Amino acid sequence: MADLVQYYGTGRRKSAIARVFLRPGSGGFTVNGKAFDVYFVTPAQRVAAKRTLETASMNGEFDIVTTVKGGGVNSQADAVKMGIARALLEFNPELRKVMKADGLLTRDARIKERKKYGQKGARKRFQFSKR
C-alpha cells in the first residue's frame, strides 16, 4: 500500500488551535470539512489564512486540510496561517529565513486577561462611592 505523503503543522492564536495537513495536489483548501471560501467569509480572513502560501510562492502546489477549534474566526484564520508555515518548514527547511523575516513563525502570545476578584473585569473596577 502506498504511503500518504503529508506534512503537518500546528498553529495557535489566542484560544484557537489549527491542525494543518499539506498534501501534494492541485490547491484544494478545506477547513473543518467545509470549503475555504465558505468557512472564512471576509476577504481579510482569507488573505490572513493564505498569506504564508503567498510568501513562500507555493499557491496551487498542495491540497490543504485543516481542523480548527476554539476562538473566533479571525483568530482561527491566524492559527491556520501559522500552521501552514510550520507544515511548509517540514516540507522545505530552507523557507525558514523567508518566513521568519515575514513574522509567520512567531507565536502571537496575546491572550485575554483574566478577571480579578473585587473588580468588574480584568482592569475595570466597581464604581467608587465616597458617601
C-alpha positions as CSV (number, residue, x, y, z in Angstrom):
1,M,0.0,0.0,0.0
2,A,1.3,3.4,-0.9
3,D,2.0,5.7,2.0
4,L,0.2,9.0,2.1
5,V,2.7,11.9,1.8
6,Q,1.6,14.8,4.0
7,Y,3.2,17.5,6.1
8,Y,1.8,18.5,9.4
9,G,1.9,21.8,11.3
10,T,0.1,23.2,14.4
11,G,-0.9,26.8,14.6
12,R,-2.2,28.7,17.6
13,R,-3.6,32.2,18.2
14,K,-5.4,33.3,21.4
15,S,-7.5,30.2,22.2
16,A,-7.8,29.0,18.5
17,I,-5.8,25.8,17.6
18,A,-5.4,24.7,14.0
19,R,-4.1,21.3,12.8
20,V,-2.9,21.7,9.2
21,F,-2.1,18.9,6.8
22,L,-0.4,19.7,3.5
23,R,-0.7,17.0,0.8
24,P,0.7,17.3,-2.7
25,G,-2.1,18.3,-5.0
26,S,-3.8,21.0,-7.0
27,G,-4.5,23.6,-4.4
28,G,-7.7,22.5,-2.7
29,F,-8.4,24.0,0.7
30,T,-10.8,22.7,3.3
31,V,-11.4,23.9,6.8
32,N,-13.4,21.6,9.2
33,G,-14.8,19.8,6.2
34,K,-16.1,23.0,4.5
35,A,-14.7,24.9,1.5
36,F,-12.2,27.6,2.3
37,D,-14.5,30.4,0.9
38,V,-17.5,29.1,2.9
39,Y,-15.6,29.0,6.2
40,F,-13.6,32.2,6.0
41,V,-16.3,34.8,5.0
42,T,-14.4,38.1,4.9
43,P,-11.6,38.9,2.5
44,A,-9.3,39.8,5.4
45,Q,-9.7,36.3,6.9
46,R,-8.9,34.7,3.5
47,V,-5.9,36.9,3.0
48,A,-4.6,36.1,6.5
49,A,-5.0,32.4,6.1
50,K,-3.3,32.3,2.7
51,R,-0.5,34.7,3.5
52,T,2.0,32.0,4.1
53,L,1.4,30.4,0.7
54,E,1.8,33.8,-1.0
55,T,5.1,34.5,0.9
56,A,6.6,31.1,0.0
57,S,5.1,31.3,-3.6
58,M,3.6,27.9,-3.3
59,N,0.0,28.6,-4.4
60,G,-1.6,25.5,-6.0
61,E,1.1,23.0,-5.1
62,F,-0.6,21.5,-2.1
63,D,-4.1,20.4,-1.0
64,I,-4.6,21.8,2.5
65,V,-6.8,20.1,5.0
66,T,-7.3,21.9,8.3
67,T,-9.1,21.2,11.5
68,V,-9.7,24.3,13.7
69,K,-11.3,24.7,17.1
70,G,-11.6,27.4,19.7
71,G,-11.5,31.1,19.5
72,G,-13.2,33.3,16.9
73,V,-13.0,33.1,13.1
74,N,-10.3,35.8,12.8
75,S,-8.1,34.0,15.4
76,Q,-8.7,30.8,13.6
77,A,-7.5,32.3,10.3
78,D,-4.3,33.4,12.0
79,A,-3.9,30.0,13.5
80,V,-4.2,28.4,10.1
81,K,-1.6,30.8,8.8
82,M,0.9,29.7,11.4
83,G,0.0,26.0,10.9
84,I,0.7,26.3,7.2
85,A,4.0,28.0,7.9
86,R,5.1,25.2,10.2
87,A,4.0,22.5,7.8
88,L,5.9,24.2,4.9
89,L,9.0,24.2,7.1
90,E,8.6,20.4,7.5
91,F,8.4,20.2,3.7
92,N,11.3,22.6,3.0
93,P,13.5,23.9,5.9
94,E,15.2,26.4,3.5
95,L,12.0,28.5,3.6
96,R,12.7,29.3,7.3
97,K,14.6,32.5,6.6
98,V,11.9,34.0,4.3
99,M,9.0,33.1,6.7
100,K,10.9,34.2,9.8
101,A,11.6,37.6,8.2
102,D,7.9,38.0,7.4
103,G,6.9,37.1,11.0
104,L,5.0,33.9,10.1
105,L,6.7,31.7,12.6
106,T,6.3,33.9,15.6
107,R,3.5,32.9,18.0
108,D,1.3,35.8,19.0
109,A,1.1,35.4,22.7
110,R,-1.5,38.0,23.4
111,I,-4.5,36.4,25.1
112,K,-7.5,37.6,27.1
113,E,-6.5,38.8,30.6
114,R,-8.4,37.1,33.4
115,K,-11.0,38.8,35.6
116,K,-9.8,39.7,39.0
117,Y,-11.8,39.3,42.2
118,G,-13.1,42.6,43.7
119,Q,-13.3,44.1,40.2
120,K,-15.8,44.3,37.5
121,G,-13.4,42.9,34.8
122,A,-9.7,42.4,34.2
123,R,-8.9,46.1,34.7
124,K,-12.2,47.9,35.3
125,R,-13.1,48.5,38.9
126,F,-16.6,48.7,40.5
127,Q,-17.9,52.3,40.8
128,F,-16.3,54.1,43.8
129,S,-18.7,56.0,46.1
130,K,-17.2,58.4,48.7
131,R,-20.5,58.8,50.5
